[in-house]
Amino acid sequence: MAGLKTALTLEEEKRKKIEVKIIEERRQVAKAVEQAILSFKSLEKLKNIKVVFAQEAFVKGFDLCQKKVAKRFLELNFGFLV
């Protein structure tokens, strides 16, 4: 009976050590993921992609607005906007 208690205690200690190790490894993975995300966000290429996207979105929005205004006010000349 005492041998079983000792074996059970040893197994519980092993389990606790493994749990602690798993928690530490999860923390390390989380740190690595966070660092990877920060590195990716700071890439110059990503910044350029954002700028190009914003420019294209602005131009498309401006063109759409210009067409709507020109359609609504047929008597006005918006040629100077082109």
Backbone as ProteinMPNN parsed JSONL, in Angstrom:
{"seq_chain_A": "MAGLKTALTLEEEKRKKIEVKIIEERRQVAKAVEQAILSFKSLEKLKNIKVVFAQEAFVKGFDLCQKKVAKRFLELNFGFLV", "coords_chain_A": {"N_chain_A": [[0.828, -1.196, 0.0], [1.932, 1.236, 0.805], [3.817, 1.483, -1.16], [2.248, 1.974, -3.382], [1.19, 4.478, -2.737], [3.493, 6.017, -2.77], [4.242, 5.707, -5.431], [2.047, 6.931, -6.639], [2.323, 9.541, -5.668], [4.754, 10.242, -6.843], [4.0, 10.157, -9.534], [2.113, 12.226, -9.568], [3.77, 14.396, -9.011], [5.375, 14.356, -11.304], [3.413, 14.922, -13.197], [2.687, 17.519, -12.423], [5.103, 18.873, -12.879], [5.245, 18.596, -15.64], [2.964, 20.027, -16.399], [3.719, 22.616, -15.586], [5.871, 22.993, -17.29], [4.529, 22.928, -19.754], [2.941, 25.229, -19.528], [4.935, 27.195, -19.431], [6.089, 26.835, -21.966], [3.919, 27.549, -23.565], [3.76, 30.256, -22.95], [6.163, 31.107, -24.059], [5.67, 30.581, -26.758], [3.543, 32.33, -27.199], [4.866, 34.771, -26.824], [6.645, 34.649, -28.972], [4.891, 34.661, -31.139], [3.694, 37.166, -30.797], [5.946, 38.806, -31.173], [6.534, 38.171, -33.828], [4.283, 39.185, -35.117], [4.521, 41.925, -34.537], [6.919, 42.453, -35.866], [6.161, 41.939, -38.493], [4.201, 43.889, -38.908], [5.735, 46.138, -38.865], [7.153, 46.131, -41.133], [8.52, 47.647, -44.01], [7.485, 47.092, -46.48], [4.85, 46.356, -45.927], [3.909, 48.793, -45.001], [4.051, 50.281, -47.364], [2.178, 48.899, -48.894], [-0.155, 49.517, -47.484], [-0.271, 52.299, -47.892], [-0.551, 52.485, -50.685], [-3.004, 51.161, -50.968], [-4.694, 52.905, -49.528], [-4.464, 55.212, -51.096], [-5.573, 54.332, -53.53], [-8.175, 53.723, -52.673], [-9.05, 56.273, -51.923], [-8.964, 57.645, -54.391], [-10.832, 56.166, -55.894], [-13.13, 56.628, -54.366], [-13.324, 59.399, -54.665], [-13.707, 59.606, -57.438], [-16.177, 58.296, -57.681], [-17.829, 59.973, -56.157], [-17.573, 62.325, -57.665], [-18.808, 61.564, -60.068], [-21.423, 61.125, -59.166], [-22.148, 63.719, -58.348], [-21.88, 65.117, -60.76], [-23.845, 63.851, -62.244], [-26.08, 64.57, -60.843], [-26.091, 67.371, -60.997], [-26.387, 68.47, -63.81], [-26.058, 70.79, -65.266], [-23.735, 72.001, -64.466], [-20.196, 72.462, -65.008], [-17.732, 70.242, -64.524], [-15.223, 69.862, -65.447], [-12.803, 70.937, -64.707], [-11.964, 69.434, -62.558], [-10.821, 67.152, -63.428]], "CA_chain_A": [[0.0, 0.0, 0.0], [2.827, 2.386, 0.879], [4.452, 1.577, -2.469], [1.281, 2.599, -4.286], [1.134, 5.906, -2.39], [4.74, 6.621, -3.246], [4.155, 5.744, -6.892], [1.048, 7.947, -6.962], [2.938, 10.831, -5.372], [5.738, 10.488, -7.899], [3.264, 10.454, -10.768], [1.535, 13.556, -9.421], [4.864, 15.355, -9.149], [5.72, 14.378, -12.731], [2.324, 15.622, -13.894], [2.797, 18.945, -12.095], [6.26, 19.39, -13.602], [4.871, 18.67, -17.061], [2.03, 21.145, -16.531], [4.504, 23.849, -15.484], [6.633, 23.08, -18.538], [3.583, 23.283, -20.815], [2.583, 26.636, -19.339], [6.09, 28.0, -19.837], [6.206, 26.752, -23.43], [2.828, 28.359, -24.145], [4.169, 31.659, -22.808], [7.207, 31.354, -25.053], [5.015, 30.619, -28.073], [2.783, 33.584, -27.268], [5.842, 35.848, -27.031], [7.162, 34.534, -30.336], [3.819, 35.105, -32.04], [3.588, 38.615, -30.639], [7.115, 39.401, -31.815], [6.385, 38.002, -35.269], [3.254, 40.131, -35.574], [5.109, 43.263, -34.484], [7.907, 42.548, -36.939], [5.444, 42.006, -39.76], [3.53, 45.185, -39.014], [6.69, 47.217, -39.05], [7.846, 46.002, -42.419], [8.336, 48.752, -44.951], [6.621, 46.598, -47.551], [3.468, 46.455, -45.46], [3.559, 50.215, -44.994], [3.807, 50.678, -48.751], [0.904, 48.305, -49.298], [-1.209, 50.318, -46.852], [-0.325, 53.607, -48.547], [-1.119, 52.278, -52.025], [-4.419, 50.858, -50.797], [-5.386, 54.133, -49.121], [-4.519, 56.097, -52.258], [-6.549, 53.784, -54.482], [-9.508, 53.89, -52.094], [-9.384, 57.69, -52.003], [-9.226, 57.991, -55.792], [-12.108, 55.542, -56.286], [-14.191, 57.361, -53.683], [-13.419, 60.71, -55.291], [-14.322, 59.417, -58.749], [-17.582, 57.959, -57.467], [-18.487, 61.199, -55.713], [-17.59, 63.244, -58.803], [-19.835, 61.075, -61.003], [-22.74, 61.37, -58.574], [-22.404, 65.158, -58.386], [-22.063, 65.486, -62.167], [-25.144, 63.313, -62.664], [-27.123, 65.337, -60.14], [-26.055, 68.756, -61.452], [-26.002, 68.371, -65.219], [-25.763, 72.11, -65.825], [-22.42, 72.444, -64.028], [-19.054, 71.893, -65.699], [-16.735, 69.766, -63.573], [-14.037, 69.519, -66.209], [-11.594, 71.388, -64.013], [-11.606, 68.46, -61.564], [-10.159, 65.998, -64.044]], "C_chain_A": [[0.871, 1.258, 0.0], [3.525, 2.593, -0.458], [3.544, 2.246, -3.481], [1.18, 4.104, -4.025], [2.356, 6.637, -2.918], [4.704, 6.767, -4.765], [3.173, 6.823, -7.337], [1.609, 9.345, -6.745], [3.959, 11.199, -6.447], [5.055, 10.859, -9.219], [2.639, 11.848, -10.718], [2.605, 14.635, -9.565], [5.298, 15.475, -10.608], [4.685, 15.168, -13.516], [2.418, 17.125, -13.65], [3.974, 19.587, -12.828], [5.948, 19.556, -15.088], [3.925, 19.836, -17.304], [2.759, 22.477, -16.491], [5.291, 24.063, -16.781], [5.731, 23.493, -19.706], [3.206, 24.754, -20.724], [3.72, 27.538, -19.801], [6.262, 27.99, -21.361], [5.112, 27.558, -24.122], [3.159, 29.846, -24.061], [5.215, 32.014, -23.861], [6.614, 31.441, -26.456], [4.246, 31.922, -28.236], [3.716, 34.765, -27.503], [6.369, 35.833, -28.462], [6.135, 35.011, -31.351], [3.681, 36.617, -31.987], [4.742, 39.328, -31.347], [7.015, 39.3, -33.337], [5.369, 38.985, -35.834], [3.817, 41.548, -35.585], [6.124, 43.466, -35.609], [7.215, 42.709, -38.29], [4.803, 43.372, -39.955], [4.514, 46.304, -39.326], [7.432, 47.135, -40.386], [7.521, 47.178, -43.336], [7.393, 48.344, -46.08], [5.152, 46.721, -47.151], [3.023, 47.911, -45.432], [3.24, 50.695, -46.405], [2.478, 50.131, -49.259], [-0.258, 49.117, -48.735], [-1.381, 51.663, -47.561], [-0.97, 53.481, -49.92], [-2.607, 51.996, -51.92], [-5.214, 52.112, -50.443], [-5.515, 55.103, -50.292], [-5.572, 55.623, -53.258], [-7.977, 53.963, -53.966], [-9.952, 55.342, -52.182], [-9.765, 58.07, -53.427], [-10.561, 57.413, -56.246], [-13.282, 56.271, -55.644], [-14.405, 58.733, -54.304], [-14.108, 60.603, -56.649], [-15.812, 59.123, -58.619], [-18.37, 59.199, -57.065], [-18.631, 62.186, -56.876], [-18.674, 62.837, -59.802], [-21.241, 61.35, -60.468], [-23.107, 62.852, -58.645], [-22.667, 65.607, -59.823], [-23.415, 65.005, -62.677], [-26.286, 64.133, -62.053], [-27.216, 66.767, -60.663], [-25.526, 68.802, -62.88], [-25.546, 69.711, -65.795], [-24.373, 72.617, -65.442], [-21.309, 71.74, -64.808], [-17.986, 71.526, -64.649], [-15.452, 69.348, -64.264], [-12.748, 69.919, -65.527], [-11.125, 70.379, -62.954], [-10.809, 67.291, -62.141], [-8.676, 66.162, -64.092]], "O_chain_A": [[0.587, 2.221, -0.712], [3.797, 3.727, -0.854], [4.007, 2.997, -4.34], [1.095, 4.903, -4.957], [2.253, 7.743, -3.448], [5.083, 7.801, -5.314], [3.433, 7.545, -8.3], [1.385, 10.237, -7.563], [4.011, 12.343, -6.899], [5.494, 11.768, -9.923], [2.639, 12.566, -11.718], [2.362, 15.674, -10.179], [5.559, 16.578, -11.091], [5.023, 15.975, -14.382], [2.246, 17.916, -14.578], [3.864, 20.703, -13.335], [6.344, 20.543, -15.709], [4.06, 20.554, -18.295], [2.453, 23.374, -17.276], [5.362, 25.177, -17.299], [6.121, 24.308, -20.542], [3.158, 25.448, -21.74], [3.487, 28.534, -20.486], [6.547, 29.024, -21.965], [5.358, 28.181, -25.155], [2.873, 30.605, -24.987], [5.16, 33.081, -24.474], [7.021, 32.289, -27.25], [4.295, 32.546, -29.296], [3.402, 35.661, -28.288], [6.52, 36.883, -29.086], [6.482, 35.691, -32.317], [3.566, 37.271, -33.023], [4.537, 40.329, -32.033], [7.373, 40.238, -34.05], [5.576, 39.551, -36.907], [3.608, 42.29, -36.544], [6.173, 44.531, -36.226], [7.632, 43.515, -39.122], [4.858, 43.942, -41.045], [4.165, 47.293, -39.972], [8.248, 48.0, -40.705], [6.379, 47.63, -43.412], [6.606, 49.153, -46.571], [4.316, 47.141, -47.952], [1.89, 48.226, -45.797], [2.273, 51.428, -46.615], [1.744, 50.818, -49.969], [-1.236, 49.375, -49.438], [-2.504, 52.107, -47.799], [-1.838, 54.278, -50.277], [-3.394, 52.533, -52.7], [-6.287, 52.348, -50.998], [-6.554, 55.741, -50.461], [-6.362, 56.419, -53.766], [-8.88, 54.311, -54.728], [-11.113, 55.614, -52.485], [-10.774, 58.74, -53.646], [-11.339, 58.097, -56.912], [-14.304, 56.506, -56.289], [-15.543, 59.178, -54.454], [-14.982, 61.405, -56.975], [-16.617, 59.659, -59.38], [-19.46, 59.439, -57.583], [-19.681, 62.804, -57.048], [-19.383, 63.697, -60.323], [-22.133, 61.753, -61.214], [-24.245, 63.198, -58.964], [-23.581, 66.393, -60.069], [-24.058, 65.697, -63.466], [-27.32, 64.35, -62.685], [-28.313, 67.317, -60.762], [-24.364, 69.131, -63.117], [-24.731, 69.746, -66.717], [-23.885, 73.575, -66.043], [-21.45, 70.586, -65.214], [-17.423, 72.396, -63.984], [-14.679, 68.561, -63.718], [-11.707, 69.3, -65.751], [-9.985, 70.469, -62.498], [-10.193, 66.531, -61.395], [-7.973, 65.277, -64.581]]}, "name": "protein", "num_of_chains": 1, "seq": "MAGLKTALTLEEEKRKKIEVKIIEERRQVAKAVEQAILSFKSLEKLKNIKVVFAQEAFVKGFDLCQKKVAKRFLELNFGFLV"}
